[in-house]
Amino acid sequence: MTRKIAIQGELGSYSHEACRAARPDMEVLPCRTFEQAIDAVNSGVADQAMLPVENSTYGRVADIHRLLPTSNLHIVDEAFVRVHINVLGVPGATLSDVKEAYSHLVLLPQCASFLKERNIIGRVSPDNARAARDVAERNDPTIAALASELAGEIYGLDVLAHHIEDNGNNTTRFLIMDRQANYERRGEHGMVTSFVFQVRNIPAALYKAMGGFATNGINMVKLESYMVDGSFTATQFYADIEGHPDDPNVQLAMDELAYFTTNIKILGVFPASLQRH
């Protein structure tokens, strides 16, 4: 039986592209929301989930950090997708025909300059692949979708303009989630440990909590804060460090972190991708 991997969005999305690259042997299961993709794995309908966590141009993907700690899933891998945005139109249309272009809210600012130069109005769609499907169904040469070439293949659209993104290094990082953690692997390019924590309500708690990583020679590659349950006083931090929880220096740093923090939860231990370097 073919194993399944759940994504938020439709076939032809960048999450689908990530699955093609990192999990080519798995069947993609489209879901309407991130919560549904997570639920699909927890219920056994899917074996894994491919979730976007951050984009090099737009920043972190809303909701993901909030969902991860309570998902009951574990990060087992990461994947990076170079986001090429293309103008997709119905067969026979030309770029000069296009008056409106539909795409996800996150994608529109990433190609704002291109749209402005050509007086094309950007319109919001729930999903870039959904935009491609809608354009195909409407069969109107004046509307286009901003999406992947994969979406164009799936929905029978022509690429009217290739790679229109404003930033030449536009990349999205994805996390591959599983019901089971796997701490046994050791990656060729090192390991990454992801975790969340809250600091104790004492002066300089965050500064002191971070000190253990510096004194033990551990590189913290990400540290982000976000509110918990809409409270301005309860701040949770998401962190990625280079290393494995079994490494002696990581153990020492995590022990020191525990002294100054509460609610530490490891979200995943996984091989660092070559594309991270």
C-alpha positions in Angstrom: 0.0 0.0 0.0 1.3 3.4 -1.0 2.1 5.6 2.0 0.4 9.1 2.1 1.7 12.5 3.0 -0.8 15.3 3.9 -0.5 18.9 2.7 -2.4 22.1 3.2 -3.7 23.2 -0.1 -4.4 21.6 -3.4 -2.4 19.5 -5.9 0.0 21.8 -7.7 0.9 23.8 -4.6 4.4 24.5 -3.4 3.8 21.9 -0.6 3.1 19.4 -3.4 6.4 20.4 -5.0 8.1 19.8 -1.7 6.6 16.3 -1.5 7.8 15.6 -5.0 11.3 16.5 -4.1 11.5 15.0 -0.6 9.0 12.2 -0.6 8.6 11.2 -4.3 7.4 7.7 -3.4 4.4 9.0 -1.3 0.9 9.8 -2.4 -0.1 13.4 -1.7 -3.3 14.0 0.3 -4.6 17.5 -0.1 -6.3 19.1 3.0 -8.1 22.4 3.4 -6.3 23.6 6.5 -3.1 22.9 8.4 -5.2 21.5 11.3 -6.8 19.0 8.9 -3.4 17.9 7.6 -2.2 17.3 11.1 -5.4 15.5 12.0 -5.0 13.2 8.9 -1.6 12.0 10.3 -2.9 11.6 13.9 -5.9 9.6 12.7 -3.8 7.3 10.5 -5.3 8.5 7.2 -1.9 9.9 6.3 1.5 8.7 7.4 3.3 12.1 7.4 2.5 15.8 6.8 4.5 18.4 4.9 4.0 21.8 6.5 5.6 25.1 5.5 7.2 26.9 8.4 8.9 29.9 6.9 9.7 31.8 3.7 12.9 33.7 3.1 11.0 36.7 1.7 7.7 36.7 3.7 8.9 35.3 7.0 7.3 32.7 9.2 4.0 31.0 8.1 1.2 32.1 10.4 -0.3 29.5 12.7 2.4 26.8 12.3 4.3 27.7 15.5 1.0 27.8 17.4 0.0 24.4 16.1 3.2 22.4 16.4 3.4 22.1 20.2 -0.1 20.6 20.5 0.0 18.6 17.3 1.2 15.3 18.9 3.5 15.0 15.9 7.3 15.0 15.6 9.5 16.8 13.1 11.5 14.0 11.4 12.9 16.0 8.4 13.1 19.4 6.7 12.8 20.3 3.1 13.6 23.5 1.2 11.8 24.5 -2.0 13.0 27.3 -4.3 9.7 29.2 -4.9 9.4 30.1 -8.5 6.3 32.1 -9.2 4.8 31.9 -12.7 2.0 33.7 -14.5 -0.4 30.9 -15.6 -3.1 31.7 -18.2 -5.6 29.8 -20.3 -4.2 28.3 -23.5 -3.9 31.0 -26.2 -3.7 33.9 -23.7 -0.8 36.3 -23.7 0.7 38.3 -20.9 -0.7 41.5 -22.3 -4.2 40.1 -22.1 -4.0 39.7 -18.3 -5.7 42.3 -16.1 -6.0 40.4 -12.8 -3.8 37.7 -11.2 -5.0 35.5 -8.4 -2.8 33.8 -5.8 -2.4 33.2 -2.1 -2.0 36.3 0.2 1.6 35.2 1.0 2.6 35.1 -2.7 1.2 38.4 -3.9 3.8 40.6 -2.1 6.6 38.4 -3.4 6.0 39.6 -7.0 4.5 43.0 -6.3 7.1 44.8 -8.6 6.3 42.6 -11.6 2.5 43.2 -11.2 2.9 46.9 -10.7 5.1 47.4 -13.8 2.4 45.7 -15.9 -0.7 47.2 -14.3 -1.9 43.8 -13.2 -4.2 43.8 -10.2 -3.4 41.1 -7.6 -6.4 39.3 -6.2 -6.4 37.0 -3.2 -7.2 33.3 -3.5 -7.2 30.7 -0.7 -4.4 28.8 -2.4 -2.1 29.3 -5.3 -3.0 25.9 -6.8 -6.7 26.7 -6.2 -6.2 29.9 -8.2 -4.8 27.9 -11.1 -7.8 25.5 -11.0 -10.2 28.5 -10.9 -8.5 30.2 -13.8 -8.8 27.0 -15.9 -12.5 26.6 -15.0 -13.3 30.3 -15.9 -11.5 30.1 -19.2 -11.0 33.9 -19.3 -7.8 35.2 -21.0 -7.9 38.4 -18.8 -7.3 36.5 -15.6 -4.3 34.5 -14.5 -2.9 32.6 -11.6 0.4 33.1 -9.9 1.6 29.6 -9.1 4.1 26.9 -9.8 4.7 25.3 -13.2 3.5 22.1 -11.6 0.1 23.8 -11.1 0.1 24.7 -14.8 0.8 21.1 -15.8 -2.0 19.8 -13.6 -4.7 22.3 -14.6 -3.7 22.6 -18.3 -2.6 26.2 -18.2 0.1 28.0 -20.2 3.1 29.7 -18.6 2.8 33.3 -19.7 5.8 34.5 -17.7 8.4 32.5 -15.8 10.0 33.2 -12.4 8.5 36.6 -11.7 9.3 36.7 -8.0 11.0 39.9 -6.9 13.6 38.1 -4.7 16.0 35.9 -6.6 16.5 33.6 -3.5 12.9 33.1 -2.6 12.8 29.8 -0.7 10.3 28.1 1.6 11.3 25.8 4.4 9.0 22.8 5.1 8.9 20.5 8.1 8.0 16.8 7.6 5.9 15.6 10.6 5.3 12.0 11.7 3.5 10.3 14.6 6.8 8.7 15.7 10.0 10.5 16.7 13.3 9.1 15.4 16.3 10.0 17.5 18.5 7.2 16.1 19.6 8.9 12.9 22.7 11.0 12.5 22.7 13.2 9.5 25.6 13.6 7.1 25.4 17.4 7.5 24.7 17.4 11.3 21.5 17.3 13.3 18.9 19.9 14.3 16.9 19.9 17.5 13.7 22.0 17.6 12.0 22.9 20.8 9.7 25.4 22.5 9.8 26.9 25.9 8.5 29.6 28.1 10.8 31.7 30.4 10.2 32.1 34.1 9.1 35.5 35.3 12.4 36.6 36.7 14.8 39.4 35.6 17.1 38.5 32.6 15.6 35.0 32.5 15.9 34.7 28.7 19.5 36.0 28.7 20.4 33.5 31.4 18.6 30.6 29.7 20.5 31.3 26.4 23.9 31.4 28.3 24.1 27.6 28.4 24.1 27.3 24.7 27.0 29.9 24.4 29.1 28.4 27.1 28.7 24.9 25.6 29.5 25.9 22.1 26.1 25.2 20.6 24.9 27.2 17.6 21.4 28.4 17.9 20.2 29.0 14.4 16.7 30.2 15.2 15.0 31.9 18.1 11.5 33.3 17.7 8.9 34.5 20.2 5.1 34.5 19.9 2.2 35.1 22.2 0.3 32.2 23.9 -3.5 32.3 23.8 -3.4 36.0 22.9 -1.8 37.0 26.2 0.8 39.8 26.2 2.4 38.4 29.3 2.7 34.7 28.3 5.5 34.5 25.6 6.6 31.2 24.1 9.9 30.8 22.3 10.6 28.5 19.3 14.2 27.5 18.9 16.4 25.5 16.5 19.9 24.4 17.6 22.6 22.5 15.9 23.1 19.2 17.7 21.4 16.1 19.1 19.8 15.8 22.6 22.2 12.9 23.3 25.3 15.1 22.7 26.9 15.9 26.1 27.1 19.6 25.4 23.5 19.7 24.3 22.5 17.9 27.5 24.3 20.5 29.6 22.8 23.4 27.7 19.3 21.9 28.0 19.7 21.4 31.8 20.7 25.0 32.2 17.7 26.1 30.0 15.4 24.1 32.2 16.5 26.0 35.3 15.3 29.3 33.9 12.3 28.2 31.9 9.1 26.2 32.0 7.2 24.0 29.6 10.2 22.8 27.5 9.0 20.6 24.7 11.2 19.0 22.0 9.3 19.1 18.7 11.8 17.2 16.7 15.3 15.9 16.1 16.2 15.5 12.5 19.1 15.6 10.0 20.1 19.1 8.8 19.4 19.5 5.1 22.3 20.2 2.8 20.3 23.3 1.5 20.5 24.8 5.0 24.3 25.3 4.5 
